């Protein structure tokens, strides 16, 4: 059953829904709300368990996350939106297309992948889920995940950005982390979903992304009928946070190309 998501809702105009990365919250979209809120209605929810949203009692699945977003659109009176997701948010955006395709007017997929987890990746997610369940204070996310979330350029040249990301990672509730890890481990392959998409698709990837590298982005674009690819220099897995200027420029150009939604 869908949970009621907390969401930051700013601006007016064409709705733009942005879904955050794991294990962050909608706080990561600050630079995007500031830029796009001038011309669009920007809705940035906390996915269940993160930020201000409850976890609920559903079994872990990206489908449940997608249904939460659809329920949020209903609650806010939004029929169709441009939907963007980064990392885990991209998985949810693709699930939203599978389950509620009529709600998606265009798609932005950033630093994510269409392939399902390989067995070893799924096993590693379960290991992390078990660790944080056993010890909510476990440093596993900071020790293992955080260094892979950002690129070398950010680590070397953007200490304030790195510190902000670290704080967001540390704020993630253990129960939400475990639930989300299991949801992502169980997600299906989404290449058939992308092949069936008829709306415009923008794929964005940090050039230094090691978790969802440019090869994954290229494969997603190749699967779409109307896809375009933008590489973000000097950014790793969190391109929207690490290099928001380039990320925002790419999304702004994409939004301009769409015109006004019916």
Residue pairs with C-beta under 8 A, 6 or more apart in sequence:
1 56
1 58
2 56
2 64
2 67
2 68
2 70
2 71
3 48
3 53
3 54
3 55
3 56
3 58
3 68
4 53
4 54
4 71
4 72
4 75
5 45
5 46
5 47
5 48
5 53
5 68
5 69
5 71
5 72
6 26
6 45
6 46
6 51
6 52
6 53
7 26
7 43
7 44
7 45
7 46
7 72
7 76
8 26
8 29
8 33
8 42
8 43
8 44
8 45
9 41
9 42
9 43
9 76
10 33
10 37
10 41
10 42
11 33
11 36
11 37
11 38
11 39
11 40
11 41
11 42
12 40
12 41
13 39
13 40
13 41
14 39
14 40
14 41
14 81
14 82
14 255
14 258
14 260
14 261
15 40
15 41
15 43
15 73
15 78
15 80
15 81
15 82
15 261
16 36
16 40
16 41
16 42
16 43
16 81
16 82
16 84
16 255
17 43
17 44
17 45
17 69
17 73
17 78
17 81
17 82
17 83
17 84
18 26
18 29
18 32
18 42
18 43
18 44
18 84
18 85
18 86
18 89
19 45
19 47
19 69
19 83
19 84
19 85
19 86
19 88
19 89
19 90
19 92
19 93
20 26
20 28
20 29
20 44
20 46
20 47
20 50
20 85
20 86
20 88
20 89
21 28
21 86
21 87
21 88
21 89
21 111
21 149
21 237
21 238
22 87
22 88
22 177
22 180
22 181
22 184
23 50
23 141
23 145
23 168
23 169
23 172
23 176
23 177
23 180
24 50
24 165
24 168
24 169
24 172
24 238
25 46
25 47
25 50
25 51
25 168
25 171
25 172
26 44
26 45
26 46
26 51
27 51
27 168
28 86
28 165
28 168
28 238
28 240
28 241
29 42
29 44
29 240
31 240
31 241
31 244
31 248
32 42
32 44
32 240
32 244
32 247
32 248
32 251
33 42
33 44
35 244
35 248
35 252
36 42
36 248
36 251
36 252
36 255
39 255
40 82
40 255
41 78
43 72
43 76
43 78
43 81
45 53
45 68
45 69
45 72
46 52
46 53
47 53
47 65
47 68
47 88
47 89
47 92
47 180
48 54
48 55
48 56
48 64
48 65
48 68
48 176
48 179
49 55
49 56
49 173
49 175
49 176
49 179
49 180
50 172
50 173
50 176
50 180
53 68
55 173
55 175
55 176
55 179
56 64
58 64
60 179
60 180
60 181
60 182
60 183
60 186
61 183
61 186
61 187
62 91
62 92
62 94
62 95
62 183
62 184
62 186
62 187
63 95
63 98
63 99
64 183
65 91
65 92
65 95
65 183
66 92
66 95
66 96
66 98
66 99
66 100
67 99
67 100
69 83
69 92
69 96
70 96
70 99
70 100
70 103
73 79
73 81
73 103
78 103
79 103
80 102
80 103
80 104
80 105
80 261
80 262
81 103
81 104
81 105
81 261
82 104
82 105
82 106
82 107
82 108
82 255
82 258
82 261
83 93
83 96
83 97
83 103
83 104
83 105
83 106
83 107
83 108
84 93
84 107
84 108
84 109
84 110
84 251
85 91
85 92
85 93
85 94
85 108
85 109
85 110
85 112
86 110
86 111
86 112
86 238
86 239
86 240
87 110
87 111
87 112
87 211
87 212
87 237
87 238
88 112
88 180
88 184
89 110
89 112
90 109
90 110
90 111
90 112
90 113
91 112
91 184
91 187
91 190
93 104
93 107
93 108
93 109
93 112
94 109
94 112
94 114
94 190
94 193
94 194
95 187
95 190
96 103
96 104
97 104
97 107
97 193
97 197
98 190
98 193
104 199
105 199
105 258
105 261
106 199
106 200
106 201
106 202
106 254
106 258
107 197
107 199
107 200
107 201
107 202
108 201
108 202
108 203
108 204
108 251
108 254
109 201
109 202
109 203
109 204
109 217
109 220
110 203
110 204
110 205
110 239
110 240
110 247
111 204
111 205
111 206
111 209
111 211
111 212
111 217
111 237
111 238
111 239
112 212
112 216
112 220
113 212
113 216
113 219
113 220
114 189
114 190
114 191
114 193
114 194
114 216
114 219
114 220
114 223
115 189
115 190
115 191
115 216
115 219
116 187
116 188
116 189
116 190
117 125
117 184
117 185
117 187
121 185
122 185
122 186
125 181
125 182
125 184
125 185
126 181
126 182
126 185
128 140
128 141
128 144
128 145
128 177
128 178
128 181
129 177
129 178
129 179
129 181
129 182
130 178
131 138
131 140
132 138
132 140
132 141
132 174
132 177
132 178
133 174
133 175
133 178
136 173
136 174
136 175
138 174
141 169
141 170
141 172
141 177
142 166
142 169
142 170
145 169
146 165
146 166
146 169
147 155
148 210
148 211
148 236
148 237
149 165
149 169
149 211
149 236
149 237
149 238
150 161
150 162
150 165
150 235
150 236
150 237
150 238
150 242
151 206
151 207
151 208
151 209
151 210
151 234
151 235
151 236
151 237
151 242
152 208
152 236
153 208
153 234
153 235
153 236
153 242
154 161
154 162
154 234
154 235
154 236
154 242
155 162
157 234
158 242
161 241
161 242
164 241
165 238
165 241
191 219
191 220
191 223
194 201
194 220
194 223
194 224
194 227
195 223
195 224
195 225
197 224
197 225
197 226
198 225
198 226
199 226
200 226
200 227
200 228
200 254
200 257
200 258
201 220
201 221
201 224
201 226
201 227
201 228
202 227
202 228
202 230
202 250
202 251
202 254
203 217
203 220
203 221
203 224
203 227
203 228
203 229
203 230
204 217
204 229
204 230
204 231
204 232
204 239
204 240
204 247
204 250
204 251
205 212
205 213
205 214
205 216
205 217
205 229
205 230
205 231
205 232
205 239
206 231
206 232
206 234
206 235
206 236
206 237
206 238
206 239
206 242
206 243
207 214
207 231
207 232
207 233
207 234
207 235
208 234
208 235
208 236
209 235
209 236
209 237
209 239
210 236
210 237
211 236
211 237
212 237
214 231
217 229
217 231
218 229
220 227
221 227
221 228
221 229
228 254
230 246
230 250
232 239
232 242
232 243
232 246
232 247
232 250
233 243
233 246
234 242
234 243
235 242
235 243
235 246
235 247
236 242
239 246
239 247
240 247
240 248
